[in-house]
Amino acid sequence: MYLDTLINTFDTSFQSSEFQNLQHDEANLDESLLALSQHLGDFSNAFYRDLNLSVISGEYVNHPAFDEKLNLLTSKLSVNYLVDQQTVEDLGANRLNDLIISCIKIYKSSIDQYRYLYTKVQREFIASDGIHSFDAIKNESLSSLHPSLHGVLGLAKDFHSTNIALAINDHYPAVNQDRLRQLILIREDLRHRSYGSDLVFRILLDKCTFLLRKLHFRYKLNKVKYQYMVDFVERELGTEDLVQDCFEGFDNITEIHYDVDSGERIQEFSHYYHISNGKYSKNEVLTYSDFHCIAKYQKHANFNWNKVIGICDRFNDGIVDTTESAFNKRAREITLNYFANNRLSAKINVPNATIDVILNEITEIDFLQRETKVHNYFPYLKVCNYIVRELDVLFSTGKKNEYADNFEKIKRLLSQLKEYEIILRDKFRWCEEHSFLPFQLPYEECVRTITVNEEPISVFLASSFVLPINYLSVQKEIAEISTQLRDYETMSKFQSSISDDLSQIKNIKDTIDKTDKRHIEILSVFAAIVLFVSSNIQVFTRTETVAQALRFMLVFGYVLVLFIVLIWLITRETVFSLKKIPWIHRIILILLSVATAASFHLSSDVFEDGKDRSAIKKDSLSRVYIDSLIQVRVNKALKERK
């Protein structure tokens, strides 16, 4: 551990003979000051080398006793190393001590910057639900230093403005002009300063270059060209030489994994996929990178959504809570959410996906986010886009006439869209404030080992191959969803108003139809009464007995009842659909049919009796006619005899 080396270096360096033998008498003071300055310069070079390598290797996120070691290192910055502490009035000793105290003050300032980085990163591991507003750091004045310490002060400024700044950019990447300007200026400074073969700054130059490459790649994916000016020279991001060595492995993965999103380099990506998928098929232990590779390939190259669901479930089932560093624990929580989001995307893309299935998935994700305190906006963005597509279909031209039938579904979807749009904005704000990365590798996969002069150096990159999120682009997408929500709410209110008007028109029409039917029924009954009365008057003039008249009246009245029933049925829409005829009406029709059949059966003897009477009447008339003819002939014969 580099901090252990620093702690030991303090004791060995300040207790060395060169330091202990410094003379502070007036005759030897200048020589002692020069020797002390040389000693502090050599010590400072070694101090800042180890301190820089501690940051570069990522000790602040991986070593379990880092905070304890940093406190121990701070305790070393004390007055124990002062020259001749017993003599206060010795002007020579005081000048030497002032030089030592000033140098220790510079060291302390650098350690405070390192502690700031550690605290800032650890704050994210705690995963608070709140939003951290700002960091206020009171810089200690380092003015009026001895000229011999300007070199030490330069090392301290480089540590802060370069190494710590790059580490913060690595942990909290952002796609914006301020961050891009900062990285460009750091790179320009590293390129043009005479560091020669300095190991630390060669690594930092590669780190800065790779972070710039990732920003350039993100701008390229979003089809944005970024131009800038350095020293009055116009340049375009991506046109300069962005070659680096330390992170070449990450660089290849970044290009291949994200180029496949646009359908490019699928053949090259397949090589990495088959290696990872072979391990997956054999149930071997998979790295986070393997899981990411398989999921990417199935989503963007093979479009096998069931395989995506399978790999997501495999990651969730394969994670076991063990004793792990805070960084790895947070990486596990973030990646659990990443694959839960991939599972949701796969469920949405599965054919015939229903809204209930999607909402069940988002409910599980909501529970996971509350448990892990990873408030990723992405699943809510996917759900909102899904609901918008569903509403697009329901509000399409061909579905306008079905609005009343789909009213409850549209109302439900609008309510859900409004709910998730609010959640989406809150989650987006959290992600933007935390410069959130959607995928995180554990520490072991974030480290690359390089060898310089036969010395192995661990190089840590927290963001690894993951590209930063372009929050400005996402914000525009969210704004579009909000606009669509307002549009759909307006359309829904308009359609509801139209539906209410149509309903009122239909009610008025139904009322008019019922009134017309009632008029027809009244006229029919009135006509039946008139026919009944007029027919009865004629019956009384032609019947011989009261019984015959009553019988005829009953028959004619029954026929009029059937006539009224027929009119009543015709004015009902249900008569044309047997299934819609009420049971009471069916019973009435059956009773009338039975009564009609019974009437015909019971009146059969009446018809027979009527026939007999008609025959007797005809026979009587025939006899009367014959008798009349005979009487005529007799009268004629008597007249002829006379």
Secondary structure, 3 states (H helix, E strand, C coil): CHHHHHHHHHHHHHCCHHHHCCCCCCCCHHHHHHHHHHHHHHHHHHHHHHHHHHHHHCHHHHCCCHHHHHHHHHHCCCHHHCCCCCCCCCHHHHHHHHHHHHHHHHHHHHHHHHHHHHHHHHHHHHCCCCCCCCCCCCCCCCCCCCHHHHHHHHHHHHHHHHHHHHHHHHHCCCCCHHHHHHHHHHHHHHHHCCCCCCHHHHHHHHHHHHHHHHHHHHHHHCCCCCEEEECCEEEECCCCCCCCCCCHHHHHHHHHHHHHHHCCCHHHHHHHHHHHHHHHHCCCCCCHHHHHHHHHHHHHHHCCHHHHHHHHHHHHHHCCCCCCCHHHHHHHHHHHHHHHHHHHHHHHHCCCCCHHHHHHHHHHHHHHHHHHCCCCCHHHHHHHHHHHHHHHHHCCHHHHHHCCCCHHHHHHHHHHHHHHHHHHHHHHHHHHHCCCCCCCCCHHHHEEEEEECCEEEEEECCCCCCCCCCHHHHHHHHHHHHHHHHHHHHHHHHHHHHHHHHHHHHHHHHHHHHHHHHHHHHHHHHHHHHHHHHHHHHHHHHCCCHHHHHHHHHHHHHHHHHHHHHHHHHCCHHHHCHHHCCHHHHHHHHHHHHHHHHHHHHCHHHHHHHHHHHHHHHHHHHHHHHHHHHHHHHHHHHHHHC
